[in-house]
Amino acid sequence: MHLLISYAAALAPGCEAAARTLALPRLERLLAGMAPAGGDAGDEFTLSPPHERALARALGLPVEDGRLPWAARSAAADGQDVAADAWAWVTPCHWQVAPDHIGMLDPAVLQLSEDESRRLLALVAPYFAEDGMALEFVAPTRWRARGAPLRGLATASLDRVTGRSIDLWMPDGPEARPLRRLQGEMQMLLYTDPSTDARNARGQLAVNAFWFSGTGDWPAGAAADAPGLEMPDDLRAAALRDDWVAWADGWRRIDADACARLAAAVDRGEPATLTLCGERSSLTFRHVPRSGLGRWVHRFKSISGRLRFPHLREQL
């Protein structure tokens, strides 16, 4: 079993305050019985956050910042032939204009219905097609795009830009110019579309932009899943909306459920891996079954040099 926990820590002051109230006995027990197995040091400005990089490694994918092919992985899992094209997620979203920046709201706040999303997709698809990209519906705030213009394009994860200014995260470089032009054209199209006035009249935010993410080609022979991998989502949504009370509650659920099951696997003598991810870096720990004297020596080292989560948070 490999337990991969995203947003185990965050840089916001509210996260640190909430973390000080946490008691996570099963996590602490796991750390006491596991050995460090490496880490992935970074900063909060990488296009791909640590949990996405860790997931890519678990799947055996090349780790290229901003080029982790999540849209292609989804298409492969759906049985599509993904070999010929580059892929991307396209997320309908709302950009909020402030005096000194443009911020992107969490797409979930749009509460976009499937009918609305499909209608918008039909509206914009011909313009994407003119630029060599085909669109398909996956979910109201998640479409897939495929086409040559996406090849080589580095994009920021939706997790990086949600609730933040888009300035740092806009695609850059020559390969991004056609998409930035298309983004501008779509903003004008959406501004004049009747759906914008209809949503405003209902007191709802309108879709006024799109975000590209999860770009890349799917490597030949790559596996879409890693056996034994668990990646609970209890912390992500709370962290992205700065709700640290909910984040702490999510940690308690993970401790009581996923950490308990991983601890049980360790107790049974099974191989087990734990990866903790923050906004900058990740740390991995492993339990490798031992016998006889090896178990005794490992236990002595674990007790004498015990890893504690409060000390590890600073490294994430």
C-alpha positions in Angstrom: 0.0 0.0 0.0 1.2 3.5 -0.8 -0.6 6.4 0.9 0.0 9.7 -0.8 -1.4 12.7 1.1 -1.7 16.0 -0.7 -1.8 19.3 1.2 -0.5 17.6 4.4 0.8 21.1 5.2 0.5 24.5 3.6 2.2 27.9 3.9 -0.9 29.9 5.1 -0.7 31.2 8.7 -4.1 29.7 9.3 -2.8 26.3 8.4 0.0 26.5 11.0 -2.5 27.6 13.7 -4.8 24.7 12.8 -2.0 22.2 12.7 -1.0 23.0 16.3 -4.3 21.7 17.5 -4.0 18.4 15.6 -3.5 15.1 17.3 -2.7 12.4 14.7 -1.8 9.3 16.7 -1.9 6.8 13.8 0.2 9.0 11.6 2.8 9.5 14.4 2.8 5.7 14.9 3.5 5.2 11.3 6.3 7.6 11.2 7.8 6.0 14.3 8.0 2.6 12.4 9.1 3.8 9.0 12.3 5.0 7.5 12.9 8.1 5.3 13.1 7.1 1.7 13.9 10.4 0.0 12.1 13.6 -0.9 11.3 16.0 -3.7 12.4 19.5 -2.7 10.9 22.5 -4.5 9.2 25.8 -4.0 5.7 27.2 -4.2 6.2 28.5 -7.7 6.6 25.3 -9.6 3.8 24.8 -12.2 3.2 21.2 -10.9 2.6 20.9 -7.2 4.4 18.3 -5.1 1.5 15.9 -4.9 1.2 15.8 -8.7 4.9 15.2 -9.1 4.7 12.4 -6.5 1.7 10.8 -8.3 3.7 11.0 -11.6 6.6 9.1 -10.1 4.3 6.5 -8.6 2.9 5.9 -12.1 6.4 5.8 -13.6 5.9 8.9 -15.7 8.6 11.4 -16.6 8.4 14.4 -14.2 8.5 17.6 -16.3 7.3 20.7 -14.6 4.0 21.8 -16.1 3.9 18.8 -18.5 2.3 16.1 -16.4 -0.2 14.5 -18.8 -3.3 14.1 -16.6 -5.8 14.8 -19.5 -4.1 12.1 -21.6 -4.1 9.7 -18.6 -7.9 10.2 -18.3 -8.4 9.6 -22.0 -6.3 6.4 -21.8 -8.3 5.2 -18.9 -11.5 5.8 -21.0 -10.1 3.5 -23.6 -9.1 6.2 -26.2 -6.1 6.0 -28.5 -3.9 8.7 -27.0 -0.7 8.0 -28.9 -1.1 10.4 -31.8 -2.0 13.6 -29.9 -1.1 16.0 -27.1 -3.8 16.6 -24.6 -5.0 19.1 -22.0 -7.7 19.8 -19.5 -9.8 22.8 -20.3 -11.6 24.2 -17.3 -14.4 26.8 -17.7 -13.9 29.4 -15.0 -14.4 32.9 -13.8 -11.6 35.5 -13.7 -12.3 38.3 -11.2 -10.8 41.7 -12.0 -9.3 43.6 -9.1 -7.6 47.0 -9.2 -4.1 45.4 -9.2 -4.5 41.9 -10.5 -6.8 39.3 -12.1 -7.7 36.4 -9.8 -9.3 33.0 -10.7 -12.1 31.8 -8.5 -12.5 28.1 -7.7 -14.5 26.7 -10.7 -16.7 24.9 -8.2 -18.3 28.2 -7.2 -19.9 28.5 -10.6 -22.1 25.5 -9.9 -22.2 25.0 -13.6 -24.8 22.5 -14.8 -24.1 19.9 -17.4 -26.6 21.5 -19.8 -24.9 24.9 -19.4 -21.4 23.4 -19.8 -22.3 21.4 -22.9 -23.9 24.5 -24.5 -20.7 26.5 -23.8 -18.6 23.7 -25.2 -20.6 23.7 -28.4 -20.3 27.5 -28.6 -16.5 27.5 -28.3 -15.6 24.2 -30.0 -15.5 25.6 -33.6 -12.9 28.2 -32.5 -10.7 25.6 -30.9 -11.1 23.4 -34.0 -9.9 26.3 -36.2 -6.7 26.3 -34.1 -6.3 22.5 -34.5 -7.8 21.3 -31.2 -10.8 19.1 -30.6 -12.9 19.4 -27.4 -14.9 16.8 -25.6 -17.1 17.0 -22.5 -16.0 15.1 -19.3 -17.7 17.0 -16.5 -19.3 20.5 -16.2 -16.0 22.2 -15.2 -13.7 19.7 -17.0 -13.3 19.3 -20.7 -10.6 17.5 -22.6 -8.7 19.0 -25.5 -6.5 17.2 -28.0 -4.4 18.6 -30.8 -0.9 19.5 -32.0 -0.9 23.1 -30.5 -0.8 21.5 -27.1 2.4 19.6 -27.7 5.3 20.9 -25.6 3.0 23.3 -23.7 3.8 23.8 -20.0 0.8 24.8 -17.9 0.2 25.5 -14.2 -1.9 23.1 -12.3 -5.4 24.2 -11.4 -4.4 23.8 -7.8 -1.7 26.5 -8.2 -3.9 29.2 -9.6 -7.3 28.6 -7.9 -8.0 31.5 -5.6 -4.9 33.4 -6.7 -3.7 36.0 -9.2 -3.2 34.4 -12.7 -0.2 36.6 -13.4 2.5 34.1 -12.3 0.7 31.2 -13.9 -0.2 32.1 -17.4 1.3 29.8 -20.1 4.4 31.5 -21.6 6.8 31.0 -24.5 6.3 30.7 -28.2 4.1 27.5 -27.9 1.7 29.4 -25.7 1.0 32.3 -28.0 -1.8 30.6 -30.0 -3.6 29.6 -26.8 -3.3 33.1 -25.3 -4.8 34.6 -28.4 -7.6 32.0 -28.3 -8.2 32.8 -24.6 -8.7 36.5 -25.6 -11.0 35.6 -28.4 -13.1 33.4 -26.1 -13.4 36.1 -23.5 -14.9 38.5 -26.0 -17.2 35.7 -27.3 -18.4 34.9 -23.8 -18.9 38.5 -22.8 -21.5 38.9 -25.6 -23.1 35.4 -25.2 -26.7 35.4 -23.7 -25.6 32.9 -21.1 -23.6 35.6 -19.4 -26.6 37.9 -18.9 -28.8 35.0 -17.9 -26.4 33.9 -15.1 -25.9 37.5 -14.0 -29.7 37.9 -13.8 -29.9 34.8 -11.5 -27.1 36.2 -9.3 -24.6 33.7 -10.6 -21.1 34.3 -11.8 -20.6 33.9 -15.5 -18.0 31.8 -17.3 -15.7 34.4 -18.7 -12.4 32.4 -19.3 -10.8 29.0 -19.5 -7.8 27.4 -17.9 -5.5 24.9 -19.6 -3.8 22.3 -17.4 -2.7 18.7 -17.3 -0.9 19.1 -20.7 1.3 16.5 -22.3 1.7 13.3 -24.3 1.0 9.9 -22.8 4.2 7.8 -22.9 3.9 4.5 -24.8 3.2 1.6 -22.4 2.6 3.8 -19.4 0.2 2.6 -16.7 -2.8 4.7 -15.9 -2.9 3.4 -12.3 -0.4 2.2 -9.7 -1.5 -0.9 -7.7 -2.0 -0.2 -4.0 -1.9 3.6 -4.4 -4.3 5.6 -2.3 -4.6 9.4 -2.6 -7.3 10.8 -0.3 -8.8 14.1 -1.2 -9.9 15.2 2.2 -7.5 18.1 2.5 -7.3 19.6 -1.0 -10.7 21.5 -1.2 -10.4 22.9 2.3 -6.8 24.1 1.7 -7.8 25.8 -1.6 -10.5 27.8 0.0 -8.4 28.6 3.1 -10.8 26.7 5.4 -8.4 25.4 8.0 -11.0 24.1 10.4 -12.2 21.8 7.6 -8.6 21.0 6.7 -8.0 19.9 10.3 -11.2 17.8 10.3 -10.0 16.2 7.0 -6.7 15.3 8.6 -8.5 13.6 11.5 -10.5 11.5 9.0 -7.4 10.5 7.1 -5.7 9.6 10.4 -8.7 7.5 11.5 -9.1 5.7 8.1 -6.3 5.7 5.6 -3.4 5.9 8.2 -5.1 3.2 10.3 -5.2 0.9 7.3 -1.6 1.6 6.4 -0.6 0.9 10.0 -2.5 -2.4 9.9 -0.5 -3.3 6.7 2.7 -2.5 8.6 1.6 -4.6 11.5 1.0 -7.5 9.1 4.6 -7.2 7.9 3.6 -5.9 4.5 5.7 -3.4 2.5 4.2 0.1 3.0 4.9 3.6 1.7 3.8 7.0 3.0 4.3 10.2 1.0 3.5 13.6 2.6 3.1 16.6 0.3 2.9 20.3 1.0 3.0 23.3 -1.3 6.7 23.2 -1.9 8.1 19.7 -1.3 7.3 16.1 -0.5 8.8 13.5 1.8 8.5 9.7 1.4 8.8 7.0 4.1 8.9 3.3 3.7 8.4 0.2 5.8 10.3 -2.8 4.6 9.6 -6.1 6.4 12.5 -7.3 8.5 13.1 -10.4 10.5 14.9 -11.3 13.7 17.7 -9.0 14.7 16.9 -6.6 11.8 13.5 -5.9 13.4 15.0 -5.3 16.8 17.7 -2.9 15.4 15.1 -1.0 13.3 12.8 -0.7 16.4 15.6 0.6 18.5 16.5 3.2 15.8 12.9 4.2 15.4 12.5 4.8 19.2 15.8 6.7 19.5 15.4 8.9 16.5 11.6 9.1 16.1 10.2 11.2 13.3 7.5 13.6 14.4 5.0 15.2 12.1 5.2 18.8 13.6 8.9 18.8 12.7 8.3 17.5 9.2 5.7 20.0 8.3 8.3 22.7 8.0 10.0 20.7 5.2 6.9 20.5 3.1 
